[in-house]
Amino acid sequence: MRKKWTWIVPLTLLILMLPLLIESSYFMHITILAMIYIILATSLNLLSGYTGLLSLGHHAFYGIGAYTAALSVMRLGLPFLLALLLSGILPMILSYLVGKITFRLRSSFFAISTIAFAEITRLVSINWVELTEGPMGLPNIPAASIGPLVLNSYNKQYYLVLILAVSSIFLSYRIVNSHIGRVFKGIKDAEYVAISTGVNIDRYLMIAIMAGAFMAGIAGGFYGQYMKFISPDVFYFQMTVNMVVMVIAGGLGTIGGPVVGAIIFTLAPEVLRFSEGYSFILYGIALILIILFLPGGLWSLLKKVKNLFKNSVYPNNSEIEGSDNLK
Amino acid sequence: MTTLRVENLTVRFGGLAAVHDFSFETKENEILSIIGPNGAGKTTLFNAITGYIQPSEGNVSFGNRVLTDEAIHAISEIGVIRTFQKKSFFPHLTVVENVLLGEHMGIRPSLIDFIKPGNMKKKELSGLRRALELLEFVGLSEKKDMMAAELPYGEQRLLGICIALAANPKILLLDEPCAGSNPNECENMVGLIRKINADGVPIVLVEHHMRVVMGLSDRIIVLNSGEKMAEGTPAEITCNEDVICAYLGKSGENDARNG
């Protein structure tokens, strides 16, 4: 049992010391973006990975979070931490309404209705000029300040986003490893049996979408003050596509999958930069290969490698049973 | 006394009445079987009782609770629990997780459990203990860590019943528990149903295996084309001419035509 945790110490050290190891501010920027995507992919995974309802409007929560935090700091003069909290709560309330309307739908019908919701939020952000400045966007968002501490460098921003990412992974880990997570999996597996055991399906879907919207909103709230500028582009559909790719390629319905997916698919375009115009083609090919040969995602590959090591030392149960059958 | 009462139940799909003006009431702690040819409306009847289909007319009640307009999960909450003819379990979860999901109403965390430390764990543990007992009861405790999808067919059926038992049924509706089972598995199932009934759970059974039905039932209702055709003890039903006619065809007519 103890052996399971040995990898965690060097990994924690590596994550904590990352700003010391990375000198280029550009790569620090990429790392911070990867962290934002970790939060987003983790949050989408709660609904789409565990309960199996594919949401293609998840970026709306991110965008609303971004605008909420920016506006409440700039217009209302709220302290950053309170604004960040609001950037989680407002999308959460909206997700409740979205859920109330769309949870009667399933599969592609649900996906389409969530796209419609996200498109509405995008149009509002463009056209409600008094509030959002429309397509001009909101420039000069002040950097986050927590008490006297102003997060004015990449390193400080990194530690803030690290805390947020770790908290969201922890939160979703706690949800998923409780009875609630079991209910999520049950809904995905055989919804009609789950209802017959007394599960109020809508209530559990609501937990998934609200927790996800909260996390995505916080990610948006962080993004605004980090970039110092937001525009209706935060409602760009590509954001959700990225998240879905990360969740599916990383591993649907696992805690580690979206994390691995977010890291790899944020770094991939940078690594593939040498190939210039071909980078998206390579990206696409990699994605197709993963879906074809690793239906469990990259996370299942990591697990397989781990099991390979185990089996070389100890035979596992199935092998022992197999040898019994031979007798 | 809590009995399941179905009054003048009608379910229409378009112009077709799958169940028409059907009434019955269970008696305390009996095994009531509902039989009938394919398409007679047995599964539709179950679906209408447990809320999966909205009946067009009529009433369903359990004790003094009316079930007709309740949501499916609320009906389960009242204690009317069913199994399914199709997969009645969660294939991609382990056997013990399946049973824990069945215990949902007993172990679901409330808001207080999130605040008070230890509460959640206590519920999980007592749930797990009960799950292991139930698996022992149906004879699946050795397979508790297997994926449900990997179980042989007969054991998947047992698991489906185990999940239903975990939900603390006050009455259990079994939809073809022996469908597709071999004679051994069938016999096993009969024993299990008897055991459940002996523990004080009344059972409504839909089944095609006549040996199972005749051996188990205290009372049988024959359903044909959505209407009640006969009702009685197994002995009465086997002698009922209408029933024989529905199942085997009328010999007299054929003779007349041939002659």
Interface residues (C-beta under 8 A of the other chain):
Chain A: S178 H179 I180 R182 V183 K185 G186 K188 D189 A190 Y192 V193 A194 I195 S196 T197 G198 V199 N200 I201
Chain B: T50 Y52 A71 I72 H73 S76 E77 I81 R82 T83 F84 K87 S88 F89 F90 P91 H92 L93 E97 L100 L101 G102 E103 H104 M105 I107 R108 P109 M120 K123 E124 G127 G160 I163 A164 A166 A167
